[in-house]
Amino acid sequence: GGLPLDPVAHLRRAWKDSTRFAEFLAGLSAWGQPQLVADLCLAALYARAAYGFVGRMGYFDSVQNGAWVFSVQKADYDMAEHVDSASNLAAFMDMLQVAEEDVV
């Protein structure tokens, strides 16, 4: 590591993220199932992770497809490592039907 060039950047970013998240929550309709919201938020983190594109393409829909992605296919093109962030983000937005400006 080392020290960041701007020592308050992390605090400023955290404040901006917290503010955007609070604004997002304020715009939501009343929800009667808080556990479901928590589960969806957790699922969204995984959907946006390295396997978002792979999952959206249906490569985890069966054990056979999953085995193919992590064995034979991986020798040619590792979908977990080589898929770019834009493709993972696009898959995430498609799965959740959200716009890019709604992604925190």
HELIX and SHEET records of a PDB file:
HELIX    1   1 ALA A    9  ALA A   26  1                                  18    
HELIX    2   2 PRO A   34  ARG A   48  1                                  15    
HELIX    3   3 GLY A   52  ARG A   56  1                                   5    
HELIX    4   4 VAL A   63  VAL A   69  1                                   7    
HELIX    5   5 VAL A   72  ASP A   76  1                                   5    
HELIX    6   6 SER A   85  LEU A   96  1                                  12    
HELIX    7   7 GLU A  100  ASP A  102  5                                   3    
END                                                                             
